[in-house]
């Protein structure tokens, strides 16, 4: 039996953070600045998609996505 690895996609558009997971629901999201400052931490999401306003200074941010299947994915996004 083949198992499909969940893919996570993250991006910022018009000041909105969009995160989508295929294959597993999102359970938790943390967004941190490149210097380690946490700007968003959301738990108990329970959905394959997550959207929230991202009111931050322009720059690079790391989106850590914990999935319901126990996996953790980290994606880099750029806010402008």
N, C-alpha and C positions, 0 to 999 in steps of 0.2 A: 504494500500500500504506500503510495507516494504522499508525502506531506508537502504542502505548499507553504513556503516561507512568507510570512506577512511582509508586505512592502509598506513603507511609510513615506508620504509626500508632504512637504511643508513649504509654505511660501507666504510672502506678505504682498498684499495688493491694496492700495488706497488706505493704508493704515490699519488693515485688518489681517490678522494671522489666520491662515487656513491650514488645517492639518487633516489628512485623510489616511486611513489605514485600510489595506486590503487583506483579508484573511483573519483578522482579529480585531475585536473592539479596543478602543483606547480607554485605559483605566485612569491614567494620570499624565499630566503635562507640566513640565517646568521649563521656563524660558530664562536663560541667563545671559548677561552681557559677556563680552569677550574677556573681561577682567574678573568674572565670577559673581557679579552682583545679580541676584535673582530678582526678576521683574514680574514674573507670573508663576503661580503655582496653583494648579487646579486639579482636584481629585474627584473620584467617583463619576467619571464622565459616562462610561457605559454606552458608547456610540462609536461607529467607525469614522465619524467626522467631528471636527471641533473647530469653531470659529469664535474669535474674540477680538475686540479692538486692541491694538498694540500701540499704546501712547508712550513712545520711547524716543530718545535721541537717535538720529541717523547712525547706522553702524551695523556691525555683524553681531548676530545673536545665535546662541545654541539652543535648540529645541530638543529637550529630552522627553521621549514619548515612552511611557510604560504601557505595555499591552496586556490584555486580559489573559493571553497565553503565557505570561511570565517573562516575555522577552522585553528588552529595552533597546530602543533605537535613538540615535542622536543625529539631528539634521542641522545644517547651518543655513540661516536665512539672513537676508540683508534688508534692513529697514531704511528707507530714504525719505 
